Each structure stands twice: as C-alpha cells, then as structure tokens.
Amino acid sequence: MNIRMTVFIISKMLGVEGALLLIPAFVALLYREESALHFAVVSGFLFLIFLLAGRKKPGKRRIYKKEGLIIVGSAWILWSLFGALPFFLSGSIPSYLDAFFETVSGFTTTGSTILTDIEALPRGMAFWRSLTHWIGGMGVLVFVMMLTSLDDENSMHLMRAEVPGPEADKLVPRARTTAQILYAMYFVLTAVEVVLLLFGGMNFYDSLLHAFSTAGTGGFSNMNASVAHYDSAYIDGVITVFMILFGVNFNLYFLVCMRKWKEALKNEELHIYMGIIAGAVALITVDILHQYGSVLHAFRYASFQVAAIITTTGFCTADWNLWPEFSKAILLSLMVVGACAGSTGGGIKVSRLMILLKSIKQEIKRMLHPKAVTLVRVNGRKVSGETMNGVYIYFICYVMILLVSVLLVSVNDFDFGTSFSAVLTTLNNVGPGISGVGPVENFSQFSGLSKVIFCVDMLVGRLEIFPYLLLLSPELWRRKF
C-alpha cells in the first residue's frame, strides 16, 4: 500500500475543506454572528495540515483500487470529524457526538437530525449544514477533483470508489474533466431551482438552502416544519420536480447535452425509476384521498412524499405517520429502492434491483432450459460477471448490516417501527422514518451508542459498503506498508 500517497491525497482534501469553511464564515460575518470565528479557526487548522502533508507530492505516486477505497472511506470520516467542529465550538450543538451525527447526516445527504429547534441555529451554521448536502451529493472527492488536479494519474480509482451505483464510468477520458462536467450540470440545475423558488416567494437565503438540500437529495431545511412551513403548492411542485431530476443518472444529462436524445430516453433504469414513481404516487393518492378530500390535494402530498423518499431527499410537507398503513409500507419500500445509479440519491439503486430481478429470471430460464445460453442485459449490453458478483455481495452485506444494526439499536427499547425505520432510513440515506423517527420527529432521543451506529450506517450507505469493509479488514492492517 502506498501510504505516503494516501496521506498526501487526504491532506489535500482536508485543505479544500478548510477553504470551504470560509464560505459559511463569510455568511456568518454578513449576519454579524460570532460563529464566523469558529469557522475560521477550524479552517486555519485544516490549512496547517495541508501545508505540512499535502503540498509536496511523493516520489512513488502509483495507487490502485485498494488505496482508492481507503482514501475515500477515510476522507469522508475526516471531513465529518472536522466539519462538526464549528457546530460544537460555537455551542450551536453542545455535544460533539451530536454535532458529528449532524455533519455525517449532512455530507452523506441523509437528512436525519438530532436538532429539536432548527430555526434557533445561527444563519452561518444553518448555511454550513445545508452546504454539506450540496458538497456530499456529488461526492466530496469528486468536488475536490473538480477544483484541483488532486492526482490525475490515479483519479479513476478514487472516482470509482465514491460514485454511487454498480459501475462508474468516465464521461470523457480525463477523470478531472468528468468531475468538472458533472459539477457544471449540478450547478446549473441548482441555480435554476434557486430562481424558480425565488419566483415562489422564498427569500434568497431560504431558496439557496433548500436548493442545496434538493440537489444533494439530503433534505435539511432551515425550518422546523421543513417545506410544509411555506404551505405553497407552487413550491411543493418545484421541489418535487427537482428531487426527481436529481435522482436521475447524471450520465443521461450528459447524453442530452451531447444531443444523444434517443440514447438517453431509451435508458432502461430511467423507465423503471419513472414507472415506480408513477405507480407509487397513484396508489398513495387513492389511499389517502379520504384524508385530503380532493384528488388534487391528495396527489400534491403523495407526489411530494414519493419523490422525497425514492430520491432519499427526505423533505416533508405532511406527517405520513398519520397516513394509512398501506401508504407507509409503500414509502418504506421506496426507501430501500432509492434513486438511479450515478445520481445524488441513496438507497440500493434501481439499477441493482434491475440486475437482481433479471438474474432471478435468468436462473428460472436455466431451470426450464438447462442447455439454453442466457445472458443478463441492461440497455442491450451484457452485464459482466464481475458487476453481477458485486451486486450479489453488496445485497448480502446490506441485509447483514441492516439486521445487525436493528439488533443493536433495539437495546434502546423503542418500538420496532422506530428502531427498524431508524436503521433503514440512515442506511439508505433517506432522513425520516416512521413512528418515533417520523417526519416531524428527530433522533435526539437515542443513546450515544445508537447514534454511533447510525453514523456508521450513513457512511456505509453513502459509500456503498465496500470502502469500510476494506478498512475493517484485519489482513489490510497486518500487511507491511
């Protein structure tokens, strides 16, 4: 393992986080808040780390997939540890563990919170809280790669370790250019949403924060009642549309930019993703119709919550704890499904479920026709054996982590709905669950141990398990560096 190159890249990434912290520091200064000093102190410390370990590139620069996974897994933990310090030092979140939970929830775009009064946060802190969503949505490493050269020789190993989905592909030959293209599309969509929210009557500050959270599919709002605070059909509609858009594979937007409309629109995962949304909205609309009195009102709330859950954004305009059990069961199922691969959304991903279902169909065909040659294809292309094995292993690990986490969290002695959905929503980076962690509740009542488990689940869910399995491997640490 190339430990020097690993330290060099991580230090460079911490330097970028130091620069990032100057943005909320500036916001805090604009509103004349003391928290600007706390952002500046943490920023200065991260710059110092960069100057000591991230300026001189080592002579031996080659890294491989193993180092890429370790760098990504370690960087996300370190960004969260340092990103939590302004919350803690300013007293906005008095417990460092709670501050760490909130920051992990931000960077992983989960949106679960321990805050009981969100509106009491200083504006600089609320800005940082939502900005973590925007950075984490596309990935902290992709963000760093977009700004700096980082390490052009090995960048694809790093990108593959972070981009969500069973496969990660370059849009263009250079990984840094790929990162810049991704963020250009990401920035444009975010800016358009900000403008549309301004037309709906939101002020610029609120529009920016809600656009950050929508883009990252995170769901942090600066209002205690989330998007329900605005009680606007127009705002609900804008955010619903953009949540769905940010749940689409960004490679398809690139194809559209290249005027390859047919290739983009024929995407199999996109069809299934939109089909699931349409089906879930229709079923929930019918199921909650008696509660809202009109089809339009039921459709408005059903479509918003379906979009918020399948894209793992987690905003809310209604307390679905009060909805019928059938609707809640649909929403819990959507938490598992998640958005498309290559999007900012979480969950298992539609593409993985496609591969799993097609594998089952292939196995049935083999039983019926033992001599037939059967292949699993997605978008007309054969799915490689390596990709299929990766999907199977991911799914097995996912189920094991879910069961173990539920078992450990159940020590708190909350009802099963609370314990199970709390784990499910953090592992899938959704935000709210049902019962005691419903859309109008929070995670403050859980023990310190449970909060640590949730943090692990959020990180594991966002980076899709393998980087942290590697970090926990005894064989890795027994090897001589």
PEKA-V755065 format. One record per helix or strand of 2 or more residues. SS is the DSSP state (@ for helix, = for strand). FROM is the first residue (numbers start at 1). TO is the last residue. Records with the same first field share a line. If there is no record, write none. Layout:
BEGIN
SS=FROM-TO, FROM-TO
END
This chain:
BEGIN
@=3-30, 35-53, 65-83, 85-89, 96-107, 118-120, 123-138, 140-147, 155-162, 175-199, 204-215, 226-230, 233-246, 250-257, 261-265, 268-292, 295-310, 320-322, 325-337, 350-368, 385-412, 416-427, 435-437, 448-462, 466-471, 474-478
==377-378, 381-382
END
